[in-house]
């Protein structure tokens, strides 16, 4: 036998011995449905203990979708801002690159302000709808 084949046999044998001694090979097999049910019941119990509502109504769902879209838009504008800053730093005095970077930077800052404002307005409206549904 070659060295590599002996080494591979040794690794497989060590893994089997380790598996038998730790009990993982002798443990009863659990079904994935049982594991999933156990995890879900634990998550629901934790949510209820933390007084977190697991009921998802329509206004909350719409609010979550809008918040996710606004968050993604904010990340895009942040990327544009970083790119414009890098472009400005690497312009090396080239007027066209500097003008392009300044234009991108001002446009992305305005876009970020619009996204932040939209997020604030959306958060306010969703909270008011939620409070109206509670009372």
MDAnalysis code that builds the backbone (N, CA, C; Angstrom):
import MDAnalysis as mda
import numpy as np

u = mda.Universe.empty(405, n_residues=135, atom_resindex=np.repeat(np.arange(135), 3), trajectory=True)
u.add_TopologyAttr("name", ["N", "CA", "C"] * 135)
u.add_TopologyAttr("resid", np.arange(1, 136))
u.add_TopologyAttr("resname", ["UNK", "UNK", "UNK", "UNK", "UNK", "UNK", "UNK", "UNK", "UNK", "UNK", "UNK", "UNK", "UNK", "UNK", "UNK", "UNK", "UNK", "UNK", "UNK", "UNK", "UNK", "UNK", "UNK", "UNK", "UNK", "UNK", "UNK", "UNK", "UNK", "UNK", "UNK", "UNK", "UNK", "UNK", "UNK", "UNK", "UNK", "UNK", "UNK", "UNK", "UNK", "UNK", "UNK", "UNK", "UNK", "UNK", "UNK", "UNK", "UNK", "UNK", "UNK", "UNK", "UNK", "UNK", "UNK", "UNK", "UNK", "UNK", "UNK", "UNK", "UNK", "UNK", "UNK", "UNK", "UNK", "UNK", "UNK", "UNK", "UNK", "UNK", "UNK", "UNK", "UNK", "UNK", "UNK", "UNK", "UNK", "UNK", "UNK", "UNK", "UNK", "UNK", "UNK", "UNK", "UNK", "UNK", "UNK", "UNK", "UNK", "UNK", "UNK", "UNK", "UNK", "UNK", "UNK", "UNK", "UNK", "UNK", "UNK", "UNK", "UNK", "UNK", "UNK", "UNK", "UNK", "UNK", "UNK", "UNK", "UNK", "UNK", "UNK", "UNK", "UNK", "UNK", "UNK", "UNK", "UNK", "UNK", "UNK", "UNK", "UNK", "UNK", "UNK", "UNK", "UNK", "UNK", "UNK", "UNK", "UNK", "UNK", "UNK", "UNK", "UNK", "UNK", "UNK"])
u.atoms.positions = np.array([
    [0.830, -1.173, 0.000],
    [0.000, 0.000, 0.000],
    [0.879, 1.243, 0.000],
    [0.354, 2.261, -0.615],
    [1.113, 3.509, -0.633],
    [0.872, 4.262, 0.666],
    [1.717, 5.284, 0.875],
    [1.604, 6.079, 2.091],
    [0.248, 6.784, 2.186],
    [-0.200, 7.339, 1.055],
    [-1.447, 8.089, 1.047],
    [-2.647, 7.191, 1.337],
    [-2.626, 5.987, 0.813],
    [-3.722, 5.063, 1.056],
    [-3.753, 4.628, 2.515],
    [-2.575, 4.388, 3.108],
    [-2.514, 4.039, 4.524],
    [-3.024, 5.190, 5.392],
    [-2.649, 6.410, 5.009],
    [-3.078, 7.581, 5.762],
    [-4.605, 7.741, 5.680],
    [-5.175, 7.521, 4.494],
    [-6.624, 7.637, 4.322],
    [-7.350, 6.584, 5.159],
    [-6.827, 5.342, 5.159],
    [-7.433, 4.293, 5.975],
    [-7.361, 4.648, 7.451],
    [-6.249, 5.205, 7.876],
    [-6.086, 5.605, 9.267],
    [-7.074, 6.691, 9.662],
    [-7.306, 7.665, 8.776],
    [-8.244, 8.745, 9.069],
    [-9.659, 8.206, 9.165],
    [-10.046, 7.326, 8.252],
    [-11.387, 6.742, 8.281],
    [-11.570, 5.901, 9.537],
    [-10.575, 5.105, 9.898],
    [-10.653, 4.282, 11.097],
    [-10.761, 5.153, 12.350],
    [-9.991, 6.231, 12.416],
    [-10.053, 7.133, 13.569],
    [-11.420, 7.793, 13.662],
    [-11.993, 8.174, 12.534],
    [-13.319, 8.789, 12.542],
    [-14.376, 7.807, 13.030],
    [-14.290, 6.550, 12.606],
    [-15.244, 5.540, 13.060],
    [-15.122, 5.283, 14.553],
    [-13.883, 5.151, 15.036],
    [-13.677, 4.905, 16.466],
    [-14.174, 6.089, 17.273],
    [-13.865, 7.286, 16.832],
    [-14.313, 8.485, 17.526],
    [-15.834, 8.575, 17.513],
    [-16.451, 8.222, 16.407],
    [-17.914, 8.246, 16.313],
    [-18.564, 7.237, 17.235],
    [-17.992, 6.065, 17.362],
    [-18.557, 5.044, 18.250],
    [-18.411, 5.462, 19.700],
    [-17.237, 5.984, 20.081],
    [-17.022, 6.358, 21.474],
    [-17.821, 7.586, 21.890],
    [-18.085, 8.494, 20.983],
    [-18.881, 9.667, 21.350],
    [-20.370, 9.356, 21.319],
    [-20.755, 8.225, 20.760],
    [-22.143, 7.819, 20.760],
    [-22.934, 8.321, 19.574],
    [-22.285, 9.039, 18.681],
    [-23.044, 9.583, 17.560],
    [-23.460, 8.492, 16.579],
    [-22.696, 7.440, 16.483],
    [-23.077, 6.359, 15.575],
    [-24.101, 5.422, 16.220],
    [-24.125, 5.382, 17.543],
    [-25.044, 4.488, 18.227],
    [-26.332, 5.188, 18.668],
    [-26.404, 6.505, 18.485],
    [-27.581, 7.264, 18.902],
    [-28.754, 6.941, 17.987],
    [-29.965, 6.966, 18.535],
    [-31.125, 6.701, 17.675],
    [-31.298, 7.822, 16.658],
    [-31.700, 7.438, 15.482],
    [-31.893, 8.419, 14.416],
    [-33.168, 9.211, 14.687],
    [-33.071, 10.542, 14.508],
    [-34.250, 11.377, 14.669],
    [-34.670, 11.873, 13.293],
    [-35.947, 12.021, 13.122],
    [-36.434, 12.485, 11.833],
    [-36.312, 13.998, 11.753],
    [-36.219, 14.493, 10.557],
    [-36.092, 15.936, 10.380],
    [-37.379, 16.647, 10.784],
    [-38.528, 15.998, 10.634],
    [-39.790, 16.609, 11.039],
    [-39.834, 16.795, 12.553],
    [-39.310, 15.808, 13.285],
    [-39.265, 15.911, 14.737],
    [-38.338, 17.049, 15.167],
    [-37.191, 17.144, 14.533],
    [-36.237, 18.203, 14.850],
    [-36.849, 19.566, 14.531],
    [-37.499, 19.685, 13.387],
    [-38.121, 20.948, 12.996],
    [-39.227, 21.337, 13.975],
    [-40.036, 20.386, 14.388],
    [-41.105, 20.677, 15.339],
    [-40.533, 21.122, 16.675],
    [-39.444, 20.497, 17.109],
    [-38.807, 20.877, 18.370],
    [-38.259, 22.293, 18.291],
    [-37.610, 22.626, 17.196],
    [-37.051, 23.965, 17.025],
    [-38.157, 25.009, 16.984],
    [-39.206, 24.749, 16.205],
    [-40.308, 25.702, 16.102],
    [-41.021, 25.906, 17.436],
    [-41.226, 24.823, 18.186],
    [-41.888, 24.986, 19.483],
    [-41.019, 25.800, 20.425],
    [-39.713, 25.618, 20.366],
    [-38.809, 26.416, 21.183],
    [-38.812, 27.878, 20.779],
    [-38.870, 28.139, 19.477],
    [-38.909, 29.523, 19.000],
    [-40.197, 30.215, 19.412],
    [-41.340, 29.521, 19.284],
    [-42.611, 30.115, 19.692],
    [-42.640, 30.370, 21.204],
    [-42.105, 29.432, 21.971],
    [-42.080, 29.613, 23.430],
    [-41.207, 30.810, 23.806],
    [-40.080, 30.961, 23.133],
    [-39.208, 32.096, 23.404],
    [-39.876, 33.403, 23.006],
    [-40.552, 33.418, 21.879],
    [-41.257, 34.620, 21.436],
    [-42.358, 35.014, 22.393],
    [-43.104, 34.043, 22.886],
    [-44.171, 34.343, 23.842],
    [-43.597, 34.814, 25.171],
    [-42.480, 34.228, 25.611],
    [-41.863, 34.650, 26.870],
    [-41.342, 36.083, 26.765],
    [-40.897, 36.476, 25.575],
    [-40.410, 37.836, 25.359],
    [-41.536, 38.792, 25.015],
    [-42.769, 38.305, 25.057],
    [-43.960, 39.078, 24.731],
    [-43.901, 39.617, 23.303],
    [-43.376, 38.823, 22.402],
    [-43.314, 39.156, 20.987],
    [-44.487, 38.494, 20.296],
    [-45.240, 39.282, 19.548],
    [-46.413, 38.747, 18.880],
    [-45.996, 37.910, 17.673],
    [-46.454, 36.686, 17.638],
    [-46.153, 35.820, 16.498],
    [-47.244, 35.885, 15.442],
    [-48.277, 36.701, 15.677],
    [-49.361, 36.861, 14.716],
    [-48.977, 37.961, 13.741],
    [-49.029, 37.666, 12.467],
    [-48.647, 38.629, 11.434],
    [-49.904, 39.087, 10.713],
    [-50.283, 40.348, 10.962],
    [-51.449, 40.894, 10.287],
    [-51.005, 41.689, 9.064],
    [-51.960, 42.116, 8.260],
    [-51.659, 42.778, 6.991],
    [-50.879, 44.074, 7.149],
    [-51.243, 44.995, 8.055],
    [-50.447, 46.222, 8.181],
    [-48.997, 45.961, 8.580],
    [-48.783, 44.977, 9.448],
    [-47.412, 44.646, 9.853],
    [-46.629, 44.070, 8.682],
    [-47.273, 43.213, 7.898],
    [-46.612, 42.638, 6.728],
    [-46.235, 43.718, 5.723],
    [-47.167, 44.625, 5.436],
    [-46.884, 45.712, 4.491],
    [-45.761, 46.600, 5.030],
    [-45.796, 46.891, 6.325],
    [-44.746, 47.696, 6.941],
    [-43.390, 47.029, 6.850],
    [-43.348, 45.721, 7.065],
    [-42.078, 44.984, 6.962],
    [-41.531, 45.012, 5.542],
    [-42.413, 44.861, 4.561],
    [-41.974, 44.892, 3.159],
    [-41.431, 46.270, 2.801],
    [-42.153, 47.324, 3.207],
    [-41.703, 48.686, 2.901],
    [-40.373, 48.973, 3.589],
    [-40.217, 48.549, 4.832],
    [-38.958, 48.767, 5.541],
    [-37.812, 48.028, 4.863],
    [-38.056, 46.822, 4.379],
    [-37.005, 46.074, 3.692],
    [-36.605, 46.763, 2.391],
    [-37.598, 47.242, 1.638],
    [-37.287, 47.938, 0.384],
    [-36.530, 49.243, 0.637],
    [-36.956, 49.994, 1.648],
    [-36.255, 51.234, 1.964],
    [-34.837, 50.956, 2.469],
    [-34.665, 49.900, 3.221],
    [-33.327, 49.521, 3.686],
    [-32.419, 49.143, 2.530],
    [-32.948, 48.374, 1.571],
    [-32.145, 47.994, 0.396],
    [-31.790, 49.219, -0.436],
    [-32.740, 50.145, -0.582],
    [-32.462, 51.371, -1.326],
    [-31.391, 52.198, -0.627],
    [-31.454, 52.261, 0.695],
    [-30.433, 52.973, 1.451],
    [-29.051, 52.366, 1.271],
    [-28.989, 51.048, 1.220],
    [-27.703, 50.374, 1.009],
    [-27.157, 50.697, -0.382],
    [-28.028, 50.744, -1.377],
    [-27.592, 51.094, -2.736],
    [-27.032, 52.507, -2.769],
    [-27.742, 53.468, -2.148],
    [-27.249, 54.841, -2.127],
    [-25.951, 54.958, -1.334],
    [-25.795, 54.185, -0.280],
    [-24.549, 54.187, 0.471],
    [-23.399, 53.675, -0.397],
    [-23.655, 52.635, -1.183],
    [-22.627, 52.131, -2.111],
    [-22.239, 53.172, -3.145],
    [-23.233, 53.904, -3.662],
    [-22.941, 54.960, -4.632],
    [-22.104, 56.055, -3.971],
    [-22.420, 56.392, -2.726],
    [-21.662, 57.414, -2.003],
    [-20.214, 56.980, -1.812],
    [-20.004, 55.746, -1.432],
    [-18.638, 55.240, -1.246],
    [-17.897, 55.232, -2.580],
    [-18.558, 54.796, -3.642],
    [-17.930, 54.793, -4.959],
    [-17.556, 56.207, -5.398],
    [-18.461, 57.175, -5.156],
    [-18.167, 58.565, -5.534],
    [-16.988, 59.097, -4.727],
    [-16.915, 58.738, -3.455],
    [-15.772, 59.168, -2.638],
    [-14.472, 58.575, -3.123],
    [-14.486, 57.306, -3.494],
    [-13.272, 56.684, -4.040],
    [-12.889, 57.307, -5.372],
    [-13.870, 57.598, -6.196],
    [-13.611, 58.237, -7.480],
    [-13.009, 59.620, -7.276],
    [-13.506, 60.344, -6.284],
    [-12.987, 61.678, -5.989],
    [-11.546, 61.601, -5.477],
    [-11.273, 60.605, -4.623],
    [-9.914, 60.483, -4.076],
    [-8.906, 60.041, -5.117],
    [-9.331, 59.282, -6.093],
    [-8.401, 58.781, -7.111],
    [-8.442, 59.601, -8.393],
    [-9.078, 60.782, -8.362],
    [-9.185, 61.605, -9.569],
    [-7.830, 62.162, -9.990],
    [-6.938, 62.364, -9.062],
    [-5.579, 62.861, -9.344],
    [-5.600, 64.171, -10.120],
    [-6.532, 65.032, -9.778],
    [-6.591, 66.362, -10.401],
    [-7.295, 66.419, -11.738],
    [-7.812, 65.322, -12.232],
    [-8.538, 65.315, -13.505],
    [-9.910, 65.957, -13.281],
    [-10.143, 67.107, -13.950],
    [-11.359, 67.877, -13.714],
    [-12.632, 67.107, -14.056],
    [-12.619, 66.303, -15.100],
    [-13.835, 65.576, -15.472],
    [-14.196, 64.533, -14.402],
    [-13.178, 63.849, -13.869],
    [-13.438, 62.859, -12.819],
    [-13.908, 63.534, -11.534],
    [-13.335, 64.697, -11.228],
    [-13.732, 65.416, -10.025],
    [-15.178, 65.885, -10.147],
    [-15.554, 66.427, -11.312],
    [-16.934, 66.879, -11.521],
    [-17.905, 65.705, -11.441],
    [-17.520, 64.581, -12.054],
    [-18.380, 63.399, -12.019],
    [-18.546, 62.900, -10.581],
    [-17.452, 62.875, -9.818],
    [-17.507, 62.396, -8.435],
    [-18.349, 63.327, -7.579],
    [-18.186, 64.647, -7.748],
    [-18.977, 65.597, -6.973],
    [-20.460, 65.484, -7.319],
    [-20.763, 65.308, -8.587],
    [-22.152, 65.153, -9.009],
    [-22.759, 63.894, -8.405],
    [-22.022, 62.781, -8.478],
    [-22.503, 61.522, -7.900],
    [-22.681, 61.655, -6.395],
    [-21.731, 62.318, -5.748],
    [-21.789, 62.461, -4.297],
    [-22.999, 63.291, -3.870],
    [-23.219, 64.406, -4.553],
    [-24.374, 65.236, -4.177],
    [-25.689, 64.522, -4.477],
    [-25.748, 63.821, -5.592],
    [-26.959, 63.080, -5.937],
    [-27.226, 61.962, -4.933],
    [-26.193, 61.250, -4.530],
    [-26.391, 60.150, -3.589],
    [-26.741, 60.662, -2.199],
    [-26.190, 61.808, -1.784],
    [-26.552, 62.361, -0.479],
    [-28.021, 62.789, -0.486],
    [-28.453, 63.425, -1.572],
    [-29.863, 63.803, -1.695],
    [-30.741, 62.538, -1.673],
    [-30.315, 61.501, -2.379],
    [-31.056, 60.234, -2.380],
    [-31.120, 59.616, -0.994],
    [-30.003, 59.654, -0.259],
    [-30.007, 59.122, 1.101],
    [-30.958, 59.901, 1.998],
    [-30.977, 61.223, 1.853],
    [-31.895, 62.038, 2.647],
    [-33.356, 61.703, 2.319],
    [-33.638, 61.486, 1.050],
    [-35.000, 61.115, 0.650],
    [-35.377, 59.749, 1.242],
    [-34.452, 58.793, 1.193],
    [-34.730, 57.463, 1.734],
    [-34.930, 57.525, 3.243],
    [-34.097, 58.297, 3.942],
    [-34.247, 58.424, 5.393],
    [-35.581, 59.080, 5.733],
    [-35.953, 60.115, 4.976],
    [-37.249, 60.753, 5.197],
    [-38.395, 59.806, 4.928],
    [-38.304, 59.043, 3.858],
    [-39.361, 58.079, 3.539],
    [-39.453, 57.002, 4.616],
    [-38.322, 56.582, 5.123],
    [-38.315, 55.586, 6.193],
    [-38.993, 56.144, 7.443],
    [-38.666, 57.394, 7.798],
    [-39.261, 58.007, 8.987],
    [-40.770, 58.156, 8.828],
    [-41.213, 58.606, 7.664],
    [-42.649, 58.762, 7.419],
    [-43.347, 57.408, 7.462],
    [-42.760, 56.406, 6.822],
    [-43.348, 55.063, 6.812],
    [-43.432, 54.497, 8.218],
    [-42.373, 54.663, 8.985],
    [-42.368, 54.164, 10.360],
    [-43.474, 54.832, 11.179],
    [-43.639, 56.124, 11.011],
    [-44.684, 56.850, 11.736],
    [-46.070, 56.349, 11.337],
    [-46.306, 56.217, 10.048],
    [-47.626, 55.786, 9.568],
    [-47.941, 54.369, 10.021],
    [-46.978, 53.456, 9.912],
    [-47.210, 52.067, 10.317],
    [-47.468, 51.990, 11.815],
    [-46.728, 52.787, 12.606],
    [-46.978, 52.792, 14.052],
    [-48.369, 53.313, 14.372],
    [-48.833, 54.335, 13.646],
    [-50.172, 54.871, 13.891],
    [-51.246, 53.859, 13.497],
    [-51.038, 53.146, 12.400],
    [-52.001, 52.104, 11.995],
    [-52.019, 50.987, 13.029],
    [-50.845, 50.610, 13.502],
    [-50.755, 49.548, 14.508],
    [-51.458, 49.967, 15.804],
    [-51.230, 51.205, 16.238],
    [-51.879, 51.684, 17.447],
    [-53.398, 51.795, 17.269],
    [-53.839, 52.133, 16.054],
    [-55.274, 52.217, 15.790],
    [-55.912, 50.822, 15.830],
    [-55.185, 49.801, 15.399],
    [-55.721, 48.441, 15.423],
    [-55.782, 47.877, 16.839],
    [-54.886, 48.337, 17.695],
    [-54.864, 47.826, 19.073],
    [-56.060, 48.379, 19.853],
    [-56.341, 49.678, 19.671],
    [-57.422, 50.274, 20.468],
    [-58.777, 50.121, 19.861],
])
